[in-house]
Amino acid sequence: MDIALTGVSVDIAGKSLIRDLHLEADSGQVVGLVGPNGSGKSTALRCVYRALTPSAGAVYLDGTDVATLTLRENAQRVAALTQDNHTDLDFTVSEVVALGRTPHLRGNQPLSATEHALCREAMEQTDVLHLQDRSVLTLSGGERQRVFIARALVQQPKVLVLDEPTNHLDVRHQVELLSFLGKSGLTVLVAIHDLNLAAAACDRLGVLAGGEVVAAGAPVDVLTTDLVRRVFGVDATIVAHPRTGVPQLLYDLREKA
Ligand SMILES: Nc1ncnc2c1ncn2[C@@H]1O[C@H](COP(=O)(O)OP(=O)(O)OP(=O)(O)O)[C@@H](O)[C@H]1O
């Protein structure tokens, strides 16, 4: 399923958060949104998972304007991992993961054996199966993040929208999650701060600054010394990864001191 944001703007309380955004992800592509704090990444993602309605423009899934879908229909296609994923509810890990099936169930319908197997598989993939009977309230930040990723996976979406999914994750789980996304076959839109992980994990990047897309394309074309200085205000030496060839940034901390 492909995604297209065409001319998307969001104005709230007289403030322009994003302006005339054009972004596309082909079916099965991982597209990263990068940009400084407050540049509009989360706002753009919210328009895709329908937490916000654009003031102008539209979001299309396989050519269908998402505004014409019911929220249930949208949730059957798009799963989101948001930045404000917290819970006060004393649910076990397996109960939270099972909630991902909600868009596919009617009323109080219990989960089928296949759905239980799906939940188990998602917990295995995200390395939380050993925590399945624990209350989510007792988990560390990274463990909880992985539970919410499992919940998104059991939703069996075609599109996965992730806002800073590597927050709280240790390096092994960051690498595992991002490699999984590339192999998943899902169309992924992911906001990510770590430019090196973004370059390694994403087929394409959209760079946001001040609510506008200032560059878009393959990481090797987008991540230049000049762009990193202009958009992020830092000096970096950019090298090609010796094995994969993807651009990797080396930050010149000592030169600045
Ligand atoms: N509901 C709102 N009302 C007013 N301003 C808002 C609202 N939501 C977001 N903003 C502002 O819009 C701008 C873009 O916010 P957004 O959260 O999209 O940025 P971001 O790129 O995801 O930032 P970060 O990297 O810090 O998560 C920010 O200046 C933010 O303060």
The ligand as an ORCA input file, in Angstrom:
! r2SCAN-3c Opt
* xyz 0 1
  N      -1.574     21.450     19.294
  C      -0.626     22.348     19.030
  N      -0.853     23.671     19.231
  C       0.099     24.606     18.951
  N       1.322     24.289     18.481
  C       1.609     22.991     18.272
  C       0.657     21.965     18.533
  N       1.233     20.767     18.228
  C       2.488     21.051     17.798
  N       2.719     22.379     17.839
  C       3.945     23.092     17.424
  O       4.173     22.739     16.066
  C       5.559     22.615     15.820
  C       5.839     21.246     15.204
  O       5.661     20.265     16.226
  P       5.957     18.721     15.969
  O       5.629     18.002     17.231
  O       5.275     18.298     14.732
  O       7.532     18.752     15.732
  P       8.576     17.547     15.650
  O       9.406     17.788     14.431
  O       7.881     16.237     15.741
  O       9.450     17.820     16.958
  P      10.307     16.854     17.937
  O      11.519     16.449     17.150
  O      10.682     17.778     19.051
  O       9.441     15.707     18.348
  C       6.268     22.869     17.146
  O       6.681     24.204     17.169
  C       5.179     22.613     18.174
  O       5.391     23.390     19.346
*
